[in-house]
Amino acid sequence: MDKIRAVLFDLDGVLVQSEPLKARAHAETVDRFGGSTPSALYAEVMGQPHEAVRAALLVAGGVDADPECYTRTYRRIYRELLQTELETTSGITDLVQQLAEKGFSLAVVSSSPAATVTQTLDQTGLAPFFPVRVAADDVKKPKPAPDPYVRALDLLSVPPASAVAVEDSEAGVASASGAGMRVLALRHSYNGYQDLSRAYAVLGVPLDTQAVVQMIDSLLDP
């Protein structure tokens, strides 16, 4: 029997270019509550749990608002941006298709709420490739804790040594590494502040799909 091999993808900044949309949604939310967002702040806190990002923006923006009210406003603005401006990462659809054709099991491991993960995958046409999904709602300890990736590996019935994660944040790399996985990290314009040194390799965007498939194949050579 062939060994099951898996590739686990982060959502925001990896499968889709949603980090600029998140930054805009946070900036607009802070503005609506009468504050002002430092231009580089979101890039510094990107990849952390929503509660940590929210706290940083409330403090830096000088906003005295109920956190849950902030979150409701932010999510409404973000959903609107997703519906009109969301794009997949260049090369990612081809990469996902090639991995699926080669028999890899695939999963999404995201710090976004399950409803946002579903909306994003449905809207981009990627949903059929990812029946296994772990969202912020599914774990008590989010990234950078290993719990999200541990749960995904359990759902896939795959040991860490037989899986690779694709991430774009320091928290995500730490989470996947903590779960015992090797990590490929994507470097893009919104994560220049992120320390990706724990990743096995750092890749540029647009992706060289063929090279990435070969790298994953060699890392998980059965």
Buried (B, 14 or more C-beta within 10 A) or exposed (E): EEEBBBBBBBBBBBBBBBBBBBBBBBBBBBEBBEBEBEEEBBBBBBBBBBEBBBBBBBEBBEBEBEEEEBBEBBBEBBBEBBEEEBEBBEBBBBBBEBBBEEEBBBBBBBBBBBEBBBBBBEBBEBBEBBEBBBBBEBBEEBBBBBBBBBBBBEBBEBEBEBBBBBBBBBBBBBBBBBBBBBBBBBBBEBBEBBEBEBBBEBBEBEBBBEEBBEBBBEBBEE
